[in-house]
Amino acid sequence: MKHQCMIVLDFGGQYSHLIARRVRDLGVYCEVKPYTVPVAQLQTTQPLGIILTGGPNSVYADNAPRCSKEILELGIPVLGICYGAQLMAYLADGGVGAAPVGEYGRVDLNLINEQSPLFAGVTKQSTCWMSHTDSIQRLPAGFEAIAQTPNCPVAAMENKNQKLYAVQFHPEVQHTQFGQMILDNFLKTICGCTGDWRMSGYVERTIAALREKIGTQKVICALSGGVDSTVAAVMLHRAIGKQLTCVFVDHGMLRKNEGDDVERVCRDTFDMNFIRVNAQDVFLNNLRGVIDPEAKRKIIGETFIRVFEQESKKIGKVGFLVQGTIYPDVIESGAGDSAVIKSHHNVGALPDVVDFDEIIEPLRMLFKDEVRRAGIELGIDEALVWRQPFPGPGLAVRILGEITPAKIALLQEADAIFRDEIAIAKMDRAISQYFAVLTNIKSVGVMGDGRTYDATIALRAVTTSDFMTAEFVPIPYEVLAKVSSRIVNEVGGVNRVVYDITAKPPGTIEWE
Ligand code: XMP
């Protein structure tokens, strides 16, 4: 059965993915498409509604991102948000210009038309979250203003007959008091969505579809040990059991006990065909003497491919290769190409070396926390499912300078202590990513009565919604103090611990 679908048309806004998440949270399946997607292609997904996102441009600028006016004429309800609202006004021949006063942050919202279906259940006065310099200054024909703020006469507008709605504020951010309700009204009342999309149904449907597609063929899965590839492997295993072989290349730079945990789940809990290649020595050998971060990444990526190639040859011809690609990896942003800052290593380079017919990406449509929910549905341990994101090159990107077995062991211990204390402080689910880094700084310290000259561990903890930008987490001093004291006392060779308070940008999340 085909599920109901909403489309989020992305104009490069900071919150485009968040909108999609909110829609899914309200039980409606939703996909993000770049604003350039041809209208005919949009129609093939038969969306029940379209949401136009925010974006950093002015709609009247020469090279502003604009979709075709046809979008408003398909008979499909449309909700414009921020830039999307202005674009709707612009396309429908209204007027948009620089607002006399821009609004940023929490603003009072007053309903003009309380009868609008968009505002069912919303009180006449509430607060919304704004971030705009332009605004709608002349309503297009057929539209009426349905909400205002002290500095924005058209904070929301509707054309009820054509089911076109627009809000200048951001209903998707939590600071908008009735944001979730407004989105829900749009989805359920205006678009007619039933809101019955559930992760469990999705997992079951995907498994059934995979089983049918694969038939009796053999499938190979490259397990990196991370959450995504583990969930993908378990899903495939549920679909086709022993037709699946998982190849787990352990490069020896995983977090403490991680390799064993992954092996335990795959082998013991799920009884998979599971090959663990203990390739630490090969990786360490190839990395000897290398200090340049990009060179390290290249060596690890290439070594990974070679090791995997050797193993996959033993399996012979397979029908499919499974990859743990998730939705943020496949979304093409409306904002255009972005610069490559680091050459990411993941299993993306494998297709060239494996003899197979087709790639399967069972998590392709899921966001990270949906992957976690799918993992729980599939019966994977919570501890494994809730692990932090971990880069393909592992601790290699968190050890500055040359990589040695002693440094890996030292960092594994320090990192485990940090993770332990964050869990004790019950902050583990609220922080997007947190880890320890072994810097290449040595400095003088004093321990007992003696002078030390030891390494500095840096701690990093960030919150982020998309890993493109991030803020450091204000971890309470008591927690930091405990982590620092435990690391210095329990991990030999460390005499100093520092906390990284840099945002991204200008910093990146990893150090390298
Ligand atoms: P940066 O350091 O670029 O990291 O701010 C952004 C996110 O990407 C992760 N990361 C990687 N993930 N392969 C991956 O699969 C890689 O090579 C890689 N390098 C960085 C990083 O942990 C953070 O979540």
Residues whose N, C-alpha, C, O or C-beta is under 5 A from the ligand:
A	BS01	XMP	S343 H344 H345 N346 P389 F390 P391 G392 P393 F467 T508 I509 E510
